[in-house]
Amino acid sequence: MTAQPICLSIAGLDPSGGAGIIADVRTFSAFGCFPAAVVTSITFQDTTGVFGSEHQTDVTVRRQTEPIFKDYSIAAMKTGMLPSKSIIKTAASIIESQKVEYLVVDPVVRSTSGYDLIDDVALQSLVSLMFPLSTLITPNIPEAERIVGFDIRDRTDLERAAMKMRELGARNILIKGGHVVDGLNSPGVAADHLFMPDGLRVFEGEYFQTTATHGTGCVLSAAITAGLALGSDLQNSIAAAKEFVSEAIRTAPNLGRGHSPINIRTI
């Protein structure tokens, strides 16, 4: 029997299960990959919001991560919530020393409910240390705006933001289109823009009028990571991941009193 490719997520724990490490692990498994996980922060949240967090130290993150790399051959990995400068420095040093082939960086800066998950000092470290190591970064519109420091209102702004993030070290930039911006999206369409060194590709999907959006960014980045681990190229991995997330939103179980988690199921 062929061994499953192993995917590693370094991210925060959402005890409600809709986002973060739990969503990543479920997504890796759904694609047939073996999941490994390192917890950076324990958040206090449910579908209605985030009420606080207790961050791990850089030492505990290192002590979680190093044994995994000593024992496993990691096919691909992703990062999610990296809440402090010290954790980011630790994660970057380990990733660089292990020469990880595929790294998807989801620059998680704010929860769906509007809770800031990372401060400006940590964000600067995330950009300077993690972007140059990444295969792909996956900001949504608000995350991209915070990274580049200006509003994105139309295609010109989007292209300028991507150029700025490339100057900051990112090779491939997927700016997600789940947030409605009149100058970017056609009615009923959620368009994700992949900026590559050799051009642009737009991935279009149905835009759902729904509150079942908890964890969509985590699941998308985890699904892309799984695709890369399974041997798909970047564009095909993104296309499969977008289709997976669209179906997960369409069939969401509508749990909780706020933003429902989406339906992560085996493909």
Secondary structure, DSSP 8 states (H G I E B T S, - for coil): -----EEEEEEEE-TTSSSHHHHHHHHHHHTT-EEEEEEEEEEEEETTEEEEEEE--HHHHHHHHHHHHHH--EEEEEE----SHHHHHHHHHHHHHHT-S-EEE----B-TTS-B-S-HHHHHHIIIIIGGG-SEE--BHHHHHHHHTS---BHHHHHHHHHHHHHTT-SSEEEB--S--TBT--TTEEEEEEEETTEEEEEEEE----S--BTHHHHHHHHHHHHHHTT--HHHHHHHHHHHHHHHHHT----SSSS-B------
